[in-house]
Amino acid sequence: MPIERLSVRGYRSIHHIDLELSPVNVIAGPNGVGKSNLYKSLHLLVQAVAGRFARTVAREGGMNSVLWAGPDVKGPRRMSLGIAMDGFRYEFVSGLVAMAPDERCKTEFFADPDIKEEHFWYEQGRSKVKFFERKNSFAWIRDGEGNKVDYTMEILKSQTMMETLSDPLLYPEVFVFRQQLAATRFYHDFPTGPDSPARSPQVVTFTSLIDVDGTDLASALKSIEERGNAEQLQTFFESLFPGNQLVVRRMEGTNRLAIEMEIPKLNRRLSAEEFSDGTLRFLYLLAVLLSLKESPLIALNEPERSLHPDAIGPLAELILLASRRSQIWLVTHSNQLRDALAGKPGVGNIDLAMRDGKTICSVS
């Protein structure tokens, strides 16, 4: 169930953007135009559905930090995030808690996020069916017989109604939509420094989907090798390191896996401790884009960082291969990567710029 449209209003530098998405979405533009903001807006929406809205907002600096602060503010500041998938539409509007000045001194939580509205509906042509609606403290939901009934469960101000409707028998449409959206994967960065866990042997466990912090890299690569496509894994590795071989092996007498590189005419294998940051990052990308478990969407933020220019071509091929199973959201500073993907079927370019303090976009 790919994401068809994304709507963002009042988030950081984004005053108003509506995007129609492609199987592969390449977001590019100069520094400071809002590429990361667009990426984070989608991440925030997914976290809200999964029940982590307030926590994610806090990590971004609080509600005052995520709300639009430009000149075109009329009335209370609001942020609206909306998404469309396979005819289903979801949107919520949030802002600061409405509170009189004399009430603010009585609590430390006056700057918490407050969800003002929330809507979920299905739309196909002229047909439209709304499943639930929320406006401040009042909410209704459509029951199994199609009737609107008041929703009486308590909902926190910072909690989405979508989060609370987890029963697949009572709310099957909501459940499927929520599960699909919650299964998207966001990879902001991978640890490649000297203390990266992947540089040391790690406990082996079958891994169908690498964790976002990359700590299970060795297990993810071994799982692809044993139960996925070992030939494909080695082919992509050798495209960057011709004649060399990737080795993921169990350390003798332990339950830990080590990552190594076998190089012809060298009398020993290179250990992961000796890999460059770029080499380790490429292995992370192999694990993500060749993973055994499919994700509805894989979001990558500047995957080209630390990579040698020779790795960009294989990375583009990996992205196109992964797009046969997952929608791709790619934020990049690399013109080389953008050019390698340009013109390929299913690839859409989203070019961002800054005008009058607002992030604007053009789609091609």
C-alpha positions in Angstrom: 0.0 0.0 0.0 2.2 2.9 -1.2 1.8 6.5 0.0 0.0 8.4 -2.7 0.0 11.9 -1.2 1.6 13.8 1.6 0.3 17.1 2.9 2.3 19.2 5.4 1.2 22.6 6.7 2.7 24.8 9.4 5.7 22.5 10.2 9.0 24.4 10.7 9.9 26.0 7.4 7.0 24.4 5.5 4.1 26.7 5.3 2.1 24.5 2.9 3.2 21.6 0.7 1.0 19.0 -1.0 3.0 16.2 -2.7 2.0 13.4 -5.0 4.5 10.6 -4.4 6.2 8.1 -6.8 7.6 4.7 -6.2 11.0 6.4 -5.8 11.0 9.9 -4.4 14.3 11.8 -4.7 14.3 15.0 -2.5 17.1 17.4 -3.4 18.1 21.0 -3.1 20.7 23.3 -1.5 21.5 23.4 2.2 18.9 25.0 4.4 15.9 24.7 2.1 14.0 22.2 4.3 14.9 18.8 3.0 15.3 17.5 6.5 12.1 19.2 7.6 10.1 17.4 4.9 11.7 14.1 5.9 11.0 14.8 9.6 7.4 15.7 8.9 6.7 12.3 7.4 8.5 10.6 10.3 6.5 12.7 12.8 3.2 11.6 11.2 4.2 7.9 11.3 5.3 8.3 15.0 1.9 10.0 15.8 0.0 7.0 14.4 2.2 4.6 16.3 1.6 6.4 19.6 4.8 8.4 19.9 3.7 11.9 18.9 4.5 13.8 22.2 7.8 12.0 22.6 8.9 12.7 19.0 7.9 16.3 19.3 9.9 16.6 22.5 13.0 15.2 20.8 12.6 17.8 18.1 12.7 20.6 20.7 9.1 20.8 21.7 5.9 22.1 20.1 7.2 25.7 19.8 10.1 24.4 17.7 8.1 22.4 15.2 5.4 24.9 14.5 5.6 27.4 11.6 7.1 30.6 12.8 6.9 32.7 9.6 5.0 35.9 9.0 1.8 34.5 7.7 0.2 33.5 11.0 -3.4 34.4 11.5 -4.8 33.3 14.8 -3.3 30.4 16.8 -0.4 28.5 15.2 -1.4 25.1 13.9 0.4 22.2 12.2 -1.5 19.8 9.9 -0.1 16.5 8.6 -2.0 14.4 6.2 -1.5 11.3 4.1 -3.3 9.2 1.5 -2.8 5.5 0.8 -4.9 3.3 -1.5 -8.0 5.5 -1.2 -7.7 6.0 2.6 -7.1 9.5 3.9 -5.8 10.5 7.3 -5.1 13.9 8.7 -4.6 15.5 12.1 -4.2 19.1 13.2 -2.2 20.0 16.3 -1.0 23.1 18.2 -0.3 24.4 21.7 -2.7 23.8 24.6 -5.2 26.6 24.8 -4.7 28.1 28.2 -5.2 31.5 29.9 -2.0 33.3 31.0 -2.9 33.0 34.7 -3.4 29.2 34.3 0.1 28.7 32.8 1.8 29.5 36.0 0.0 26.5 37.6 1.6 23.8 35.4 4.8 23.0 33.6 3.0 21.3 30.7 1.5 24.4 29.1 3.7 23.9 26.0 2.7 20.3 25.4 1.3 19.3 21.9 -2.5 19.4 21.7 -4.3 17.6 18.9 -7.2 19.8 17.8 -8.7 17.7 15.0 -8.3 14.3 13.5 -10.0 12.7 10.5 -9.9 9.3 8.8 -11.9 8.5 5.7 -12.0 6.5 2.4 -12.4 8.3 -0.8 -12.9 6.9 -4.3 -14.2 9.1 -7.1 -17.4 10.7 -5.7 -17.8 8.1 -3.0 -16.6 9.2 0.5 -17.0 7.3 3.8 -15.7 8.8 7.0 -14.7 6.3 9.7 -14.0 8.7 12.5 -13.7 12.4 13.4 -12.3 14.3 16.3 -12.6 17.9 17.2 -10.9 18.8 20.5 -12.6 16.7 23.3 -15.4 15.4 21.1 -15.1 12.4 18.8 -17.3 10.0 17.0 -16.7 6.7 15.2 -18.6 4.6 12.7 -19.7 1.3 14.2 -19.9 -2.1 12.5 -23.4 -1.3 11.3 -22.3 1.9 9.7 -23.8 4.2 12.3 -22.0 7.2 13.9 -21.6 6.7 17.6 -19.9 8.9 20.2 -16.4 7.7 21.1 -16.3 7.6 24.9 -12.8 6.4 25.6 -10.5 8.9 27.1 -8.0 10.4 24.7 -5.0 12.4 25.9 -4.6 15.8 24.3 -1.2 14.7 22.8 -2.5 11.2 21.8 -4.0 10.4 18.4 -7.3 8.7 18.1 -5.7 6.4 15.5 -3.4 5.1 18.2 -6.3 4.0 20.5 -8.2 2.1 17.8 -6.1 -1.1 17.9 -8.8 -3.8 17.7 -8.7 -5.4 14.3 -12.2 -6.9 14.7 -13.9 -3.7 15.7 -12.0 -1.3 13.4 -10.5 -3.4 10.5 -9.9 -0.4 8.2 -8.2 1.6 10.9 -6.1 -1.4 11.9 -4.8 -2.2 8.4 -4.0 1.5 7.7 -2.2 1.9 11.0 -0.2 -1.3 10.6 0.9 -0.4 7.1 2.0 3.1 8.1 3.7 1.9 11.3 5.8 -0.6 9.2 7.6 2.1 7.3 11.3 2.4 8.1 13.4 5.5 8.6 17.1 5.4 8.5 18.6 8.7 9.5 22.1 7.6 10.1 24.3 4.6 10.8 27.1 4.4 13.4 30.4 4.1 11.5 32.9 5.5 14.0 35.6 3.5 15.9 33.0 2.5 18.6 30.4 1.3 16.1 29.0 -2.0 17.4 29.2 -3.4 13.8 33.0 -3.2 14.0 33.0 -5.9 16.8 31.5 -9.4 16.8 27.9 -9.3 17.8 25.5 -12.0 19.2 23.9 -13.9 16.3 20.2 -13.8 15.8 18.0 -14.2 12.7 17.3 -10.7 11.4 14.8 -10.2 8.7 14.9 -6.4 9.0 18.0 -4.5 10.3 17.3 -2.2 13.2 17.5 1.5 12.6 20.6 1.8 14.8 22.4 -0.8 12.8 23.6 -2.8 15.8 22.5 -6.1 14.2 24.3 -5.6 10.9 26.2 -8.9 11.0 23.0 -10.9 11.7 21.1 -9.0 9.0 23.8 -9.8 6.4 24.1 -13.4 7.5 20.3 -13.8 7.3 20.3 -12.4 3.7 23.1 -14.8 2.8 21.4 -17.9 4.2 17.7 -17.2 3.5 17.7 -14.5 0.9 19.9 -14.0 -2.1 23.6 -14.7 -1.3 24.7 -14.2 -4.9 23.0 -10.8 -5.1 24.7 -9.8 -1.9 28.1 -10.7 -3.1 27.5 -9.2 -6.6 26.7 -5.8 -5.1 29.7 -6.1 -2.7 32.0 -6.9 -5.5 30.7 -4.1 -7.6 32.4 -1.8 -5.2 35.3 -4.1 -4.2 36.1 -6.1 -7.4 37.6 -9.6 -6.7 37.1 -9.3 -2.9 34.6 -11.3 -0.9 32.3 -10.4 2.0 32.6 -12.9 4.8 30.2 -13.1 7.8 31.3 -15.9 10.1 30.8 -17.2 13.6 33.7 -16.7 15.9 35.0 -20.0 17.0 33.6 -21.2 20.3 31.2 -18.3 20.6 27.7 -17.2 19.6 28.9 -14.1 17.9 29.2 -13.1 14.2 32.1 -11.1 12.8 32.2 -9.2 9.5 35.3 -9.6 7.4 36.7 -8.9 3.9 38.7 -11.5 2.0 41.2 -10.0 -0.4 43.1 -12.1 -2.9 46.9 -12.2 -2.3 46.5 -11.0 1.2 47.4 -13.6 3.8 44.6 -12.6 6.2 41.1 -11.2 6.1 40.4 -7.6 7.0 38.3 -7.3 10.1 35.4 -4.8 10.4 37.6 -2.8 12.7 39.8 -2.0 9.7 37.0 -1.0 7.4 36.6 2.6 6.3 33.5 4.5 7.3 32.3 4.3 3.7 32.7 0.6 3.5 30.7 0.1 6.7 28.0 2.4 5.5 27.7 0.5 2.2 27.2 -2.7 4.2 24.5 -1.1 6.2 22.8 0.0 2.9 23.1 -3.6 1.5 21.4 -4.9 4.7 18.6 -2.3 4.4 17.9 -2.5 0.7 18.2 -6.3 0.4 16.4 -7.1 3.6 14.3 -10.2 3.8 11.2 -8.4 5.2 9.4 -6.0 3.0 8.6 -2.5 4.2 5.8 -0.3 2.7 8.3 2.5 2.6 12.0 2.9 3.2 13.2 6.4 4.0 16.9 7.2 3.7 18.5 10.5 4.7 21.7 11.2 2.8 22.8 7.6 2.3 25.7 8.8 0.2 27.6 10.3 3.1 31.2 8.8 3.4 30.7 6.8 0.3 33.4 6.8 -2.5 32.1 8.2 -5.8 32.4 4.6 -7.2 29.8 3.4 -4.8 27.1 5.8 -6.1 26.3 3.7 -9.2 25.8 0.5 -7.2 23.7 2.4 -4.6 21.4 3.6 -7.3 21.0 0.1 -8.6 20.2 -1.1 -5.1 17.6 1.6 -4.6 15.9 0.7 -7.9 16.0 -3.0 -7.0 14.5 -2.3 -3.5 11.7 -0.1 -5.1 10.2 -3.3 -6.6 9.1 -4.2 -3.1 9.1 -0.9 -1.2 8.4 2.7 -1.8 11.6 4.8 -1.5 12.0 8.2 0.1 15.5 9.5 -0.5 17.0 12.8 0.7 20.3 13.5 -1.0 22.9 16.1 -1.6 24.6 14.0 -4.3 24.0 15.2 -7.9 25.7 12.0 -9.0 23.1 9.9 -7.2 20.3 12.0 -8.5 21.6 11.8 -12.1 22.0 8.0 -11.7 18.3 7.7 -10.9 17.0 10.3 -13.2 14.8 9.1 -16.0 14.4 5.6 -14.6 10.8 4.3 -14.4 9.0 5.2 -11.2 11.5 7.8 -10.1 10.1 11.3 -9.2 12.3 14.3 -8.4 11.2 16.7 -5.7 13.4 19.8 -5.8 13.2 22.1 -2.8 14.0 25.8 -2.6 13.5 28.6 -0.1 11.4 31.6 -1.0 10.4 34.3 1.5 11.3 32.1 4.4 9.1 29.2 3.1 10.1 25.8 1.8 8.7 25.4 -1.7 8.9 22.5 -4.1 8.7 21.5 -7.7 8.0 17.9 -8.8 9.3 16.3 -12.0 
